[in-house]
Structure formats: structure tokens, C-alpha cells
């Protein structure tokens, strides 16, 4: 048998092994409005299969999952599979007005979720309005069958999901605030696995308990599903070893606390090596606040769960349970920076170096002036490169695939429309455009994006930048205006972390690189929902490659039909295009 024939046989056997190992799973998500009682109030909330958080999806690396979403609730919505790259399959990315229109009440839609090289923890969530507040859940991606973790196998695993809680219907609050120009709602509390903990009213008896055996090591899968806050996280008396973020392995980080942003996931090893204080230890999280407290109030709620040793004292007085002293203060920016700077990929990476597209993108919070019946009403807005996104009437993917005109333009700018001192505390005046502008990339391009935080309105804040359909390398970050000559010299091009959601620091910059190898239409946005709602997003279109295997899959036989944008969106699109700062 010749070498070429041997190679064909070996390749065929390898493909057969992959086919044998990969599995196909089927799930039904039934969405209904259910009563939930928190903070002494009972209200209806949209839930999946009656669960809060929603059901966990368990797969192995390379599997495929079909999820039939039945919307029996009161809101139209989509479901996004956060961090799942969905190779060649933007049709199931689940982003309203970007890759599909929403699933209306009384209808259903089946997603095909294709896993590729992700391994670790990701999550799914609603991607319409603010419904993801209660419509979310974890995704556990085990190593491919026959493989294992790059660390000693844990004794057991635990999932903890950090979330937000609003006493009132948050979608109604958002609609009202958009109508009146008010700031968007702040959460009334935070949750761990749906519970608020010992320090909230009417909550103590429902505090979540994580049961552990002394001397055992556990794999904690941590998800930040909070709407608008990075969170500090710690466990009293216990060290944490972070081994993965966004389903990509890291060099182990031994730490006493974690900072995790909305959209991010982390895998953490925890050894149950303490036996004192009755065997109970508080697990606690609080907001890591990066804005100006003198301008905008923030939640100072401490959400708690309890790490409970199985042979411990179940009736311990909460006042004697140890609270984690390592949990940083709400405004401890240095603690957040120190943790983020420690992240490195487990092994050397193939970081893009032959950059074909370089972009410099300013992220800003602005003020939109609405002209309603001759009365000028200011309202908050946000932008990327001075462009505030406006949702089209039909989703961008359908318009792109069918060559429909008038729904978007291919002129998202590579640089800000106006340059100024982005980090100055002095008054800046910029004018932002309302538009549906996208960036088009050729298949295979090597892309560098430098995100610059802008202090327009003297209101700079961290931004959690998330790209759909791709992971990217965070090769550098810093503070001040980006220096095009000096700052690239500090880039880590050897083992930068591979993530899908990265922190853009206030009054600073972050540089990311990726290869555009996933054809389709992909959203890039801030994962603070208030900034996303105000327009801090754009769309990346990656064109098809030269072969069928490098081209988008065909659409499914059925996609949810499109309606006009909501009343609020139409009013935004008809507003004055002038933005001012004060």
C-alpha cells in the first residue's frame, strides 16, 4: 500500500473515530411565566422548564445538540449559545435582529448547536430585551470521550451561576426608561443559583448550600449571568485555582478571590481542606464597580451561598459563619486589574501575526437628543466609533444571505469618526450617528481590534466586549490613550488568553486578535445590557471561503418570521441624529 493510500486510510479511520465519539442530543425548552418569590414579593417571571436558573446542557467536545424552544410565555425571544462558535452555522446563533427574528409567543423554533473545539464551561441565555435575567443556564462541555482534563480529575463538580434580581418586571422598566430617557434599571439584588442568601429579606431559609467532603477537590463551574456588573467572588477559608475561562484552559491561577464579568465563565478547582467553625463557610459575591460612584449609585448587595461540609453542623448560627475576608471592596479597581493581568493560556498559542485588518474602536457613552413634537428630550446612548446601532426591520443574516438592500450598510468605520483625548476628564463634544453599519471581512483574514474606552460625559466605565461566532486572543491592555508606537511592544503573542468576552478597562484600552475562519453574520457588543440596549454594538460579516467546507451552511427549512421593531426601537430610529455632551 502506497503512502498516499495509507494516509487516506488513516484519515478515514480518524474521521470514523470522531464520528463514533461525537454524539447528537435532543432537548425541549418550554418557556412559561411562573411565580417566583424573592425579597418577600411574588411575581411572574419567564422560566425554561420551570427552572431558575434554567436546565444545564451536558455534552462532550464536538457533540451537536438540537434544542426545540417552545415559547408559551408572554414575550417574544431568542436563545443564544454564548461562546459556542457554531462553525458555519450563524442560523442558530440566536441573536434577535442579527441572525434571526424572535420566537413569538405560541410558536417554537429548533436550534442546531454545533460544538467544535470548546472544552469547559459556557452558557446559554435569552438574547431579546432583558429577558435573559431569568432565562439562562449553564453548558458543560466535557473532554472528548477517551480524553481527560489537563489537571488531576476532580472528585465531583458544582455549577454556580451569578444572576441579577429585579422586584418588578424588568422588561417593562426598560421600556419605560427608554421612553422617558431615564437611566436603565439597576438590579435590586444578586443571586447564586437563583437564591439571594442569608443577608436578604425573606431569603435565609432558601440560601443555596454546596455540600462537600473533607479532603476532596472539586471542579467549580462559575457563570456570571448578571445583567450589568462585574462581580468579585470568594469562598471563606478556601483558596481558588482558576484553570479555564470561556471554555479554554489557562495556566493555573492560585488566588483568594476572582473577578468575573457578565458573559464570562470560569472553571475553578476548590479543595475542601478546612474543618472549623461548624463546617460552614460563606460563598460570597459583590459588584466590582468601575464607574463614578459620585455620579451613579450602584448596588452594594452581598449575595451569599454556603459551602457545607457533609459532617458539619447544619444548624449553625449565620452570625458565626465565616465571611470571606479576601473578597475585595466594591470599588477596589486594583484587585480587579491584578487578577485580570494574571491570565495566560495553558500552552503556547498560534496568535495571528500577519494582520490584514486593523481597527481602532472607541467605546463611548453618549447622550441622544430626541425631538418629540418639538420638545428636545435628552436620553442616554452608547456607541462604537461614534456609531449608535439601530436594529433593522429584518435580521442582518437574512438580508445578507438573500442580498436584500436597505437593511444595513457595509461602512462601519475602522477608526473613530472624530479623534479627541478619549480619557480626559474635561468636557468633550462628539456627534454620533444612528445607523446599521457592519464590518465585512474576507474569509481567513487576521484581524486586530484595539478597543479604546472613551470618557465622554465624564462617565467612563468598564465594558465587557463579546464576539459571537469566534474566540479571540487578548494580547494586551493598558490605561490612557492607546500609543500606536509604544503599546504594541507590550503585547503577549506567546500565550495570551483565548476568550469570547474581554474587559475593556475604563479610561484604557484592550487589544484582541483573531482569525476570521467562521463564515457568517456575527454580533460584537458590550455585555453590559444597558450599554447594548443603548447601541454599543456592531456586526462582523465573514464572507464565504473558496470551498463548500469554508462556506456558510444553508438555512434551515423554517426561521421565525420578522415583524417591525418594537415601538421603542422605532422611536429611537426616528430620533434626531445629533448627540451632545454636557
C-alpha positions as CSV (number, residue, x, y, z in Angstrom):
1,X,0.0,0.0,0.0
2,X,1.5,3.4,-1.1
3,X,2.0,6.3,1.3
4,X,-1.0,8.2,-0.1
5,X,-3.3,5.2,0.3
6,X,-2.1,4.8,3.8
7,X,-2.7,8.4,4.5
8,X,-6.3,8.1,3.1
9,X,-6.9,5.0,5.3
10,X,-5.6,6.7,8.4
11,X,-7.6,9.9,7.7
12,X,-10.7,7.7,7.2
13,X,-10.1,5.9,10.5
14,X,-9.6,9.2,12.3
15,X,-12.8,10.5,10.8
16,X,-14.6,7.3,11.9
17,X,-13.3,7.7,15.4
18,X,-14.5,11.3,15.5
19,X,-17.9,10.2,14.2
20,X,-18.2,7.5,16.8
21,X,-17.1,9.8,19.6
22,X,-19.4,12.7,18.7
23,X,-23.0,12.4,19.9
24,X,-26.2,14.1,19.0
25,X,-28.5,15.3,21.8
26,X,-32.1,16.4,21.8
27,X,-33.8,18.8,24.3
28,X,-37.0,20.7,24.7
29,X,-37.0,24.1,26.3
30,X,-40.6,25.1,27.3
31,X,-40.8,28.8,28.3
32,X,-43.7,29.8,30.6
33,X,-44.3,32.6,33.1
34,X,-44.1,31.1,36.6
35,X,-44.5,32.6,40.0
36,X,-41.2,33.3,41.9
37,X,-40.9,34.7,45.4
38,X,-37.9,36.8,46.2
39,X,-37.4,39.7,48.6
40,X,-40.8,39.0,50.1
41,X,-42.5,39.6,46.7
42,X,-44.2,37.1,44.4
43,X,-44.1,37.9,40.7
44,X,-44.3,36.1,37.4
45,X,-41.1,35.5,35.6
46,X,-40.3,33.8,32.3
47,X,-38.6,30.4,33.0
48,X,-37.3,27.5,31.0
49,X,-38.9,24.1,32.0
50,X,-39.9,25.8,35.3
51,X,-36.3,26.2,36.5
52,X,-34.3,29.2,37.7
53,X,-31.6,29.1,36.6
54,X,-32.6,27.0,33.6
55,X,-31.6,23.4,32.7
56,X,-27.9,22.6,32.2
57,X,-26.8,21.1,28.9
58,X,-24.2,18.4,29.2
59,X,-22.1,17.5,26.1
60,X,-18.7,16.2,25.1
61,X,-16.3,18.2,22.9
62,X,-17.5,18.0,19.3
63,X,-21.1,17.0,20.0
64,X,-24.2,18.5,18.4
65,X,-27.4,19.5,20.3
66,X,-30.8,20.2,18.9
67,X,-33.0,22.3,21.2
68,X,-36.6,22.8,20.4
69,X,-37.7,26.1,22.1
70,X,-41.4,26.3,22.7
71,X,-42.4,29.9,23.7
72,X,-45.5,29.6,25.9
73,X,-44.7,32.9,27.7
74,X,-45.7,36.5,27.2
75,X,-42.6,37.8,25.4
76,X,-41.0,37.0,22.1
77,X,-37.4,36.0,22.4
78,X,-34.4,34.2,21.0
79,X,-31.9,31.9,22.7
80,X,-28.1,32.4,22.3
81,X,-25.5,29.8,22.9
82,X,-22.9,32.0,24.5
83,X,-19.3,31.1,23.4
84,X,-20.3,28.2,21.2
85,X,-18.7,29.1,17.9
86,X,-21.3,27.4,15.7
87,X,-19.0,26.7,12.8
88,X,-20.6,27.8,9.5
89,X,-24.0,28.0,11.3
90,X,-25.0,31.5,12.2
91,X,-28.6,30.5,11.7
92,X,-28.7,29.1,15.2
93,X,-26.6,31.8,17.0
94,X,-29.8,33.1,18.4
95,X,-29.4,36.9,18.3
96,X,-32.6,38.9,17.6
97,X,-32.4,41.2,14.6
98,X,-28.9,40.0,13.8
99,X,-29.2,36.3,12.9
100,X,-32.9,35.7,13.3
101,X,-36.2,37.3,14.3
102,X,-37.7,36.4,17.6
103,X,-39.8,33.3,18.5
104,X,-43.2,34.7,19.1
105,X,-45.5,33.5,21.9
106,X,-47.3,30.4,20.9
107,X,-44.7,29.3,18.4
108,X,-41.5,27.2,18.5
109,X,-38.1,27.0,16.8
110,X,-35.4,24.3,16.9
111,X,-31.8,25.4,17.3
112,X,-28.9,23.2,16.0
113,X,-26.0,23.9,18.4
114,X,-22.7,22.7,16.9
115,X,-19.8,22.3,19.3
116,X,-16.3,22.2,17.9
117,X,-13.1,22.8,19.9
118,X,-14.7,24.3,23.0
119,X,-14.0,22.4,26.3
120,X,-15.0,23.6,29.7
121,X,-18.0,25.7,30.7
122,X,-20.2,28.0,28.6
123,X,-23.8,29.1,29.0
124,X,-27.0,29.9,27.1
125,X,-29.3,32.8,27.6
126,X,-32.2,34.7,26.0
127,X,-31.0,37.4,23.6
128,X,-34.1,39.6,23.4
129,X,-34.8,42.6,25.5
130,X,-33.7,41.9,29.1
131,X,-35.4,38.5,29.3
132,X,-32.1,36.8,30.0
133,X,-32.4,38.0,33.5
134,X,-34.3,34.7,34.3
135,X,-33.8,32.8,31.0
136,X,-30.3,31.3,31.2
137,X,-28.4,28.2,32.1
138,X,-25.0,26.5,32.0
139,X,-23.4,24.4,29.3
140,X,-20.9,21.8,30.5
141,X,-18.5,20.6,27.8
142,X,-16.6,17.5,28.9
143,X,-13.4,16.5,27.1
144,X,-13.8,14.3,24.1
145,X,-14.6,10.7,25.1
146,X,-11.3,8.9,25.7
147,X,-9.6,12.1,26.8
148,X,-9.4,13.9,30.1
149,X,-8.7,17.2,31.8
150,X,-5.2,18.7,31.8
151,X,-5.3,18.5,35.6
152,X,-6.0,15.7,38.1
153,X,-9.6,14.6,37.8
154,X,-11.8,16.2,40.4
155,X,-13.8,14.2,42.9
156,X,-17.0,16.0,41.8
157,X,-18.3,19.1,40.1
158,X,-20.5,22.0,41.1
159,X,-22.2,24.8,39.0
160,X,-22.7,28.2,40.5
161,X,-24.5,30.9,38.4
162,X,-24.4,34.5,39.5
163,X,-27.5,36.4,38.5
164,X,-29.5,39.6,38.9
165,X,-32.9,40.0,40.6
166,X,-35.5,42.7,39.9
167,X,-38.6,43.1,42.0
168,X,-40.6,44.5,39.1
169,X,-40.9,43.2,35.5
170,X,-37.5,44.4,34.2
171,X,-38.7,44.5,30.5
172,X,-41.4,46.9,31.5
173,X,-38.9,49.0,33.4
174,X,-36.6,49.1,30.4
175,X,-39.4,50.1,28.0
176,X,-40.4,52.9,30.4
177,X,-36.8,54.2,30.9
178,X,-36.2,54.2,27.1
179,X,-39.4,56.1,26.6
180,X,-38.6,58.7,29.2
181,X,-34.9,59.0,28.7
182,X,-34.1,57.8,32.2
183,X,-31.1,55.6,33.2
184,X,-31.9,51.9,32.7
185,X,-32.8,49.9,35.9
186,X,-30.3,48.6,38.4
187,X,-30.8,45.2,40.0
188,X,-32.4,45.1,43.4
189,X,-30.2,42.2,44.4
190,X,-27.9,39.4,43.1
191,X,-28.4,35.7,43.2
192,X,-26.4,32.5,43.4
193,X,-28.2,29.6,41.7
194,X,-31.4,31.7,41.9
195,X,-31.2,32.4,45.6
196,X,-30.2,35.7,47.3
197,X,-28.6,34.3,50.5
198,X,-28.7,35.0,54.2
199,X,-28.4,38.8,54.0
200,X,-31.6,39.4,52.0
201,X,-35.2,39.7,53.3
202,X,-37.3,36.5,53.2
203,X,-34.3,34.6,51.8
204,X,-32.4,32.9,54.6
205,X,-34.2,29.6,54.6
206,X,-33.6,29.2,50.8
207,X,-29.9,30.0,50.8
208,X,-28.1,27.7,48.4
209,X,-25.8,25.1,50.0
210,X,-22.9,23.3,48.3
211,X,-22.2,20.1,50.1
212,X,-18.6,18.9,50.2
213,X,-16.5,16.1,51.7
214,X,-13.4,16.9,53.7
215,X,-10.1,16.4,51.8
216,X,-11.7,16.2,48.3
217,X,-11.0,18.5,45.4
218,X,-14.0,19.8,43.3
219,X,-14.3,21.5,39.9
220,X,-16.4,24.6,40.3
221,X,-18.0,25.9,37.1
222,X,-18.8,29.6,37.6
223,X,-21.0,31.6,35.3
224,X,-21.7,35.3,35.5
225,X,-25.2,35.8,34.2
226,X,-25.6,39.2,35.9
227,X,-27.1,41.9,33.7
228,X,-24.7,44.9,34.2
229,X,-22.0,44.2,36.7
230,X,-18.6,42.5,37.0
231,X,-18.5,40.6,40.2
232,X,-15.9,39.8,42.9
233,X,-16.2,36.2,44.2
234,X,-14.6,34.3,47.1
235,X,-15.1,31.4,49.5
236,X,-14.3,32.0,53.1
237,X,-11.2,30.0,54.3
238,X,-10.6,28.4,50.9
239,X,-8.2,29.2,48.0
240,X,-9.3,29.0,44.4
241,X,-7.3,27.7,41.5
242,X,-8.6,29.1,38.2
243,X,-7.9,26.6,35.3
244,X,-10.1,27.8,32.5
245,X,-12.1,30.8,31.2
246,X,-14.7,30.7,28.4
247,X,-14.0,27.0,27.7
248,X,-10.3,27.5,27.1
249,X,-7.6,26.3,29.5
250,X,-5.4,28.7,31.5
251,X,-2.2,28.3,33.3
252,X,-3.5,27.6,36.9
253,X,-4.0,30.8,38.9
254,X,-3.9,30.3,42.7
255,X,-6.0,33.1,44.2
256,X,-8.2,34.0,47.2
257,X,-10.7,35.8,45.0
258,X,-12.0,36.1,41.4
259,X,-13.4,38.9,39.3
260,X,-15.7,37.7,36.6
261,X,-17.6,39.9,34.1
262,X,-21.1,39.4,32.6
263,X,-20.9,36.7,29.9
264,X,-17.7,35.2,31.3
265,X,-17.4,31.6,32.6
266,X,-14.5,30.2,34.7
267,X,-13.6,26.7,35.9
268,X,-12.1,26.7,39.3
269,X,-10.6,23.9,41.5
270,X,-11.5,24.1,45.2
271,X,-10.1,21.7,47.8
272,X,-12.3,21.2,50.9
273,X,-9.4,21.4,53.3
274,X,-10.9,23.3,56.3
275,X,-12.6,21.9,59.3
276,X,-13.6,24.6,61.8
277,X,-16.5,26.9,62.6
278,X,-19.0,24.1,62.4
279,X,-18.2,23.1,58.8
280,X,-19.9,26.1,57.1
281,X,-18.3,28.8,55.1
282,X,-19.9,31.7,53.2
283,X,-19.5,31.8,49.4
284,X,-20.0,35.4,48.6
285,X,-20.1,37.8,45.6
286,X,-20.5,41.5,45.2
287,X,-20.2,44.0,42.4
288,X,-16.8,45.2,41.2
289,X,-17.8,48.8,40.4
290,X,-15.7,50.7,37.9
291,X,-17.8,53.8,37.3
292,X,-18.0,57.0,39.3
293,X,-19.9,56.4,42.5
294,X,-20.5,60.1,42.9
295,X,-22.4,60.2,39.6
296,X,-24.3,56.9,39.5
297,X,-25.3,54.8,42.5
298,X,-24.7,51.1,42.4
299,X,-25.9,48.0,44.3
300,X,-23.9,47.2,47.5
301,X,-25.7,43.9,48.0
302,X,-23.7,40.9,49.1
303,X,-25.1,37.7,47.7
304,X,-24.2,34.5,49.6
305,X,-24.4,30.8,49.4
306,X,-22.9,28.3,51.9
307,X,-20.1,25.8,51.5
308,X,-21.2,23.0,53.8
309,X,-19.1,20.1,54.9
310,X,-21.2,17.0,55.0
311,X,-20.2,16.1,58.5
312,X,-20.6,19.7,59.8
313,X,-23.1,21.5,61.9
314,X,-26.3,22.1,59.8
315,X,-27.9,24.4,62.4
316,X,-25.1,26.9,62.8
317,X,-26.0,30.5,63.6
318,X,-25.3,32.6,60.4
319,X,-23.6,35.2,62.6
320,X,-20.8,32.7,63.3
321,X,-20.3,31.6,59.7
322,X,-17.1,33.0,58.4
323,X,-17.5,35.6,55.6
324,X,-14.6,35.7,53.1
325,X,-12.2,38.4,54.2
326,X,-10.4,38.1,50.9
327,X,-13.5,39.5,49.0
328,X,-12.3,42.9,47.7
329,X,-14.2,46.1,48.3
330,X,-16.8,47.2,45.7
331,X,-14.5,49.9,44.3
332,X,-11.2,48.1,44.5
333,X,-10.0,48.5,40.9
334,X,-6.5,47.4,41.7
335,X,-7.8,44.0,42.8
336,X,-9.7,43.6,39.6
337,X,-6.7,44.7,37.5
338,X,-4.3,42.4,39.3
339,X,-6.5,39.3,38.8
340,X,-7.1,40.0,35.1
341,X,-3.4,40.5,34.4
342,X,-2.5,37.0,35.6
343,X,-4.4,35.2,32.8
344,X,-2.2,33.2,30.4
345,X,-3.2,30.3,28.1
346,X,-2.1,26.9,29.3
347,X,0.2,26.3,26.3
348,X,1.8,28.4,23.5
349,X,-0.8,29.7,21.0
350,X,-1.0,30.3,17.3
351,X,-1.6,34.0,17.6
352,X,-2.3,35.9,14.4
353,X,0.7,37.9,13.4
354,X,0.1,38.7,9.7
355,X,-2.5,41.3,10.4
356,X,-4.6,42.2,7.3
357,X,-7.3,44.3,9.0
358,X,-6.5,46.6,11.9
359,X,-9.3,48.6,13.7
360,X,-9.2,51.2,16.4
361,X,-12.7,51.3,18.1
362,X,-13.7,53.9,20.6
363,X,-16.4,52.8,23.0
364,X,-18.4,55.7,24.5
365,X,-21.5,56.5,26.5
366,X,-23.3,59.4,24.8
367,X,-26.4,61.5,25.1
368,X,-29.1,61.3,22.4
369,X,-31.4,64.2,21.8
370,X,-34.9,63.1,20.9
371,X,-37.1,65.6,19.1
372,X,-40.7,64.7,20.0
373,X,-43.3,67.2,19.0
374,X,-40.8,70.0,19.0
375,X,-39.6,69.2,22.5
376,X,-35.9,68.2,22.8
377,X,-35.5,65.4,25.4
378,X,-32.1,64.1,26.3
379,X,-31.6,60.3,26.8
380,X,-28.6,58.0,27.3
381,X,-27.0,56.3,24.3
382,X,-23.8,54.5,23.6
383,X,-21.6,53.9,20.6
384,X,-18.7,52.2,18.9
385,X,-16.6,54.6,16.7
386,X,-19.3,57.2,17.2
387,X,-22.0,55.0,15.6
388,X,-25.0,54.0,17.7
389,X,-26.5,50.8,16.4
390,X,-30.1,50.7,15.2
391,X,-31.9,47.4,14.7
392,X,-33.1,46.8,11.1
393,X,-36.6,45.7,10.2
394,X,-35.4,42.2,9.2
395,X,-32.4,40.4,10.6
396,X,-29.0,41.1,9.1
397,X,-28.3,37.5,8.3
398,X,-31.4,37.1,6.2
399,X,-30.7,40.4,4.4
400,X,-27.1,39.3,3.7
401,X,-27.9,35.8,2.6
402,X,-30.7,37.0,0.2
403,X,-28.9,40.1,-1.0
404,X,-31.6,42.3,0.3
405,X,-30.8,46.0,0.2
406,X,-31.8,48.8,2.6
407,X,-31.3,46.9,5.9
408,X,-27.7,47.7,6.6
409,X,-24.6,49.4,5.1
410,X,-21.1,48.0,4.9
411,X,-19.3,51.1,6.1
412,X,-18.6,50.6,9.8
413,X,-15.5,52.8,10.3
414,X,-12.1,51.2,11.1
415,X,-11.3,54.3,13.2
416,X,-13.4,56.9,15.2
417,X,-15.2,59.5,13.1
418,X,-13.7,62.1,15.4
419,X,-10.4,61.9,17.4
420,X,-10.1,63.7,20.8
421,X,-8.5,63.0,24.1
422,X,-10.5,59.9,24.9
423,X,-9.6,59.7,28.6
424,X,-9.8,63.4,29.5
425,X,-12.0,64.4,32.4
426,X,-12.8,67.7,30.7
427,X,-15.9,68.2,28.6
428,X,-15.8,66.5,25.2
429,X,-18.2,67.2,22.3
430,X,-18.8,64.5,19.8
431,X,-21.6,63.7,17.4
432,X,-22.7,60.1,17.0
433,X,-24.6,58.7,14.0
434,X,-27.6,56.4,14.3
435,X,-27.1,53.6,11.8
436,X,-26.9,49.9,11.0
437,X,-23.3,49.7,9.9
438,X,-21.4,46.4,9.6
439,X,-17.8,45.4,9.0
440,X,-17.2,42.9,6.2
441,X,-14.1,40.6,6.4
442,X,-12.7,38.2,3.8
443,X,-12.5,34.6,4.9
444,X,-9.1,33.9,6.5
445,X,-8.3,37.5,7.4
446,X,-6.1,38.0,10.5
447,X,-7.7,40.8,12.5
448,X,-6.5,43.1,15.2
449,X,-9.0,45.3,17.1
450,X,-7.9,47.9,19.6
451,X,-10.8,48.9,21.8
452,X,-10.4,52.4,23.4
453,X,-12.6,53.4,26.3
454,X,-13.8,57.0,25.9
455,X,-14.7,59.3,28.8
456,X,-17.4,61.2,27.0
457,X,-19.8,62.7,29.5
458,X,-17.1,62.1,32.1
459,X,-18.8,58.7,32.5
460,X,-16.2,56.1,31.5
461,X,-16.9,52.6,32.7
462,X,-15.5,49.1,32.0
463,X,-17.0,47.4,29.0
464,X,-17.3,43.6,28.5
465,X,-16.7,43.2,24.8
466,X,-18.2,39.9,23.4
467,X,-17.8,38.5,19.9
468,X,-20.2,35.9,18.6
469,X,-19.0,33.0,16.5
470,X,-15.4,33.4,17.4
471,X,-13.0,33.4,20.4
472,X,-10.1,35.8,20.3
473,X,-6.8,36.4,22.0
474,X,-6.4,39.3,24.4
475,X,-2.8,40.3,23.5
476,X,-2.6,43.5,25.6
477,X,-4.3,46.1,27.7
478,X,-3.5,49.2,29.5
479,X,-4.6,52.7,30.6
480,X,-4.7,56.0,28.9
481,X,-5.0,56.7,25.2
482,X,-3.5,53.8,23.1
483,X,0.0,54.6,21.9
484,X,0.4,53.1,18.4
485,X,4.2,53.2,18.7
486,X,4.8,52.1,22.2
487,X,1.9,49.9,23.4
488,X,2.3,47.1,20.8
489,X,5.7,46.4,22.3
490,X,4.0,45.1,25.4
491,X,1.8,42.6,23.5
492,X,1.8,38.9,24.6
493,X,2.0,37.0,21.4
494,X,3.1,33.7,23.0
495,X,0.4,32.6,25.4
496,X,-2.4,35.2,25.7
497,X,-5.8,34.0,27.0
498,X,-8.3,32.8,24.4
499,X,-11.7,34.1,25.4
500,X,-15.0,35.2,24.0
501,X,-15.7,38.1,26.4
502,X,-12.9,40.6,27.5
503,X,-12.8,43.6,29.8
504,X,-12.1,47.0,28.2
505,X,-10.9,49.0,31.2
506,X,-12.3,52.4,31.8
507,X,-10.0,55.2,30.6
508,X,-8.0,52.4,28.9
509,X,-7.7,50.0,26.0
510,X,-7.6,46.4,25.2
511,X,-6.2,44.7,22.0
512,X,-7.6,41.5,20.7
513,X,-6.7,39.3,17.7
514,X,-8.5,36.5,15.8
515,X,-8.6,34.7,12.5
516,X,-11.9,35.2,10.6
517,X,-12.4,31.5,9.8
518,X,-16.1,31.2,10.6
519,X,-18.3,32.5,7.7
520,X,-21.5,34.2,8.7
521,X,-23.0,37.2,10.4
522,X,-21.8,37.7,14.0
523,X,-22.6,40.2,16.6
524,X,-20.0,42.1,18.6
525,X,-21.3,44.0,21.6
526,X,-20.8,45.1,25.2
527,X,-22.2,42.5,27.5
528,X,-23.5,45.2,30.0
529,X,-27.1,45.0,28.8
530,X,-27.6,48.7,29.4
531,X,-24.8,49.6,27.0
532,X,-26.0,47.0,24.5
533,X,-29.6,48.4,24.7
534,X,-28.2,51.9,24.1
535,X,-26.4,50.8,20.9
536,X,-22.9,49.7,21.8
537,X,-22.7,47.0,19.2
538,X,-21.9,46.3,15.6
539,X,-21.9,43.3,13.3
540,X,-19.0,41.4,11.7
541,X,-19.8,39.6,8.4
542,X,-17.2,37.0,7.4
543,X,-17.5,36.1,3.8
544,X,-17.5,32.6,2.5
545,X,-14.2,30.9,1.8
546,X,-13.3,29.2,-1.5
547,X,-14.9,25.8,-0.8
548,X,-18.1,24.3,0.5
549,X,-16.4,23.4,3.7
550,X,-15.4,27.1,4.3
551,X,-18.8,28.5,3.4
552,X,-22.0,29.1,5.5
553,X,-24.4,26.2,5.8
554,X,-27.8,26.6,4.1
555,X,-30.6,28.0,6.3
556,X,-33.0,25.6,8.0
557,X,-36.3,25.0,6.4
558,X,-38.0,27.3,8.9
559,X,-36.9,30.5,10.5
560,X,-39.1,32.6,12.7
561,X,-40.8,35.4,10.6
562,X,-39.8,39.0,11.1
563,X,-42.0,41.9,12.3
564,X,-41.3,45.5,12.6
565,X,-39.1,46.6,15.5
566,X,-40.8,47.4,18.8
567,X,-42.3,50.8,19.4
568,X,-39.3,51.9,21.5
569,X,-36.9,50.9,18.7
570,X,-38.9,52.8,16.1
571,X,-38.9,55.9,18.2
572,X,-35.1,55.6,18.7
573,X,-34.6,55.2,14.9
574,X,-36.7,58.3,14.3
575,X,-34.8,60.4,16.8
576,X,-32.5,63.3,16.0
577,X,-29.1,62.1,14.9
578,X,-27.4,64.8,16.9
579,X,-25.7,63.8,20.2
580,X,-24.2,66.2,22.6
581,X,-22.3,66.0,25.8
582,X,-22.7,68.1,28.9
